[in-house]
Amino acid sequence: MKRQKPVECFNPFEFLSEEILFTILDCLDENPLDKKSFALVCKSFYIAESRHRKTLKPLRSELLTAILNRYPCITHLDLSLCPRITDNTLIVVSALCKFTLHSIDLSRSKFFSHVGLANLVLNCSSLLEIDLSNGTELTDSAAVAIAAAKNLEKLSLARCKSISDSGIGCIAVGCRKLRVINLKWCLGVTDFGVGLLAVKCKDIRSLDLSYVPITNKSLPSILQLQYLEDLVLVGCFGIDDEGIATFSRGCPSVERLNIASCQNVGHVGLSSLTNGARNLRQLILAYGSPVTPALAAALQKLSKLHSIKLDGCMVTCTGLQAIGNCCASLRELSLSKCPGVTDEGLSSLLLKHKQLRKLDITCCRKITHVSIANITTSCTSLISLRMESCSLIPKEAFVSIGECCHLLEELDLTDNKIDDEGLKSISRCSELSSLKIGICLNITDEGLTHVGMSCPKLIELDLYRCAGITDLGIAAIARGCPRLEMINMAYCKDITDSSLISLSKCSRLNTLEIRGCPSISSVGLSTIAMGCRLLTKLDIKKCHNINDVGILPLAHFSQNLRQT
């Protein structure tokens, strides 16, 4: 009797073109588990998914060879979660990604040297971006290796404290196409190295020199960069009014200037901006000179200025009034931790800037319901309001936020007197994606239930030390907020496994903080592990009822977990 040939099943999926499959995969970008399911359909789907993936962020360097063989078209490789990257690892990367790699992130990796970098740069000629932040052991030899990357456009050497002017000079000569460079905390770099960069790399758009020991001598060459848009000089104590006066010579391309913690810069220097930096859109003066009418007057001619950050600066009522009068187009204002902010000063400013979109008054402890009334009547277009620890604001004032500011997407009310009525009103803000109400001791499940029913776009919820919240409130959030990615329930003493069972339905959850919740056990944690496969951050300290029974499912299901 003849053996019958096996009948081959017709699979229509095998005849779909790669273009069609790529279009389908483009629609699956939100959840990586969807792509894994896609790859299991058939062989052609598996191959298409392999070729479609362009970014990779592995957790273990020892599996890198297998992963890169599986995904041959990677353009962006993020190794920041792999603390041990050796020269051999970089040699493997350069061999397997020789023709495709455009970007590599080594910002938290150690154990490689200039040898591995040289091999990487030599073989990956299409490399456009390198992040070597926190490379405290890297020396000028590494900079020499980087200099061979002729097409490099973006480079971060933040906290590479052993790299000196000599290394920067090599990079300046070799990497003429640089557009973005970060030298934050490069303590071995001086005016000379910065000058070389400015002379050789004419295309620089963004330059971060935070905490670099430069002086006024650097600024003339920096400001000759005709395409420079973003200049960060945080903590450059060697720069003063005389240096900032260099702006008067003209730097029309600069749109963002950050001189936070430059305490030697005052209104005299800033007055130079009005002539030379006419296109300035964002100015950060945090933790610097006091905000006075003279400083505000110095900004008067900056007609395009829409964002001012004065965090930690001493302000006066007259100073705020002057800013209100001088800056006509403000869309973003940050007064976080500014002593001296009062109802009178803030209200006078808000009345002049009714198109404000973002406002930060964190720890402005002198303001009362008067300021809230002016915020809600004048600034109805707000999308972000941060007002942590505004302790003089009564609970009744929070109702008006929900009644008037319907466009809010971000709201931080941490450590305030808001109660359930206020939270019910705020639930009218249906666009909310981030809500922080930690240490708000007057809220209960009743208020939280309204948020769950009315804020379906919520992504981040902070309930830190909210003693009145129980499983009922969390269940309402889990039912009504399917997009939830982060929730902090630390020290919510009445939370039990029931809350975790409810949250296990939120498949996008990646951050869960349940420190100090004594009623949570391994049962609840196991449910989270099985339901929330995207979990990357988990805090279970002081949860004494969790044992190995709860940890084992994490090891099996939570393969993306990075921090516990």
Buried (B, 14 or more C-beta within 10 A) or exposed (E): EEEEEEEEEEEEEEEBEEEEBEEBBEEBEEEEEEBEEBBEBBEBBBEBBBBBBBEBBBEEBEEBBEBBEBBEEBBBBBBBBBEEBBBBBBBBBBBBBBEBBBBBBBBBBBBBBBBBBBBBBEBBEBBBBBBBBBBEEBBBBBBBBBBBBEBBBBBBBBBBBBBBBBBBBBBBBBBBBBBBBBBBBBBBBBBBBBBBBBEBBBBBBBBBBBBBBBBBBBBEBBBBBEEBBBBBBBBBEBBBBBBBBBBBEBBEBBBBBBBBBBEBBBBBBBBBBBEBBBBBBBBBBBBBBBBBBBBBBBBBBBEEBBBBBBBBBBBBBBBBBBBBBBBBEBBBBBBBBBEBBBBBBBBBBBEBBEEBBBBBBBBBBBBBBBBBBBBBBBBBBBBBBBBBBBEBBBBBBBBBBBBBBBBBBBBBBBBBBBBBBBBBBBBBBEBBBBBBBBBBBBBBBBBBBBBBBBBBBBBBBBBBBBBBBBBBBBBBBBBBBEBBBBBBBBBBEBBBBBBBBBBBBBBBBBBBBBBBBBBBBBBBBBBBBBBBBBBBBBBBEEBEBBEEEBBBBBEEBBEBBBEE
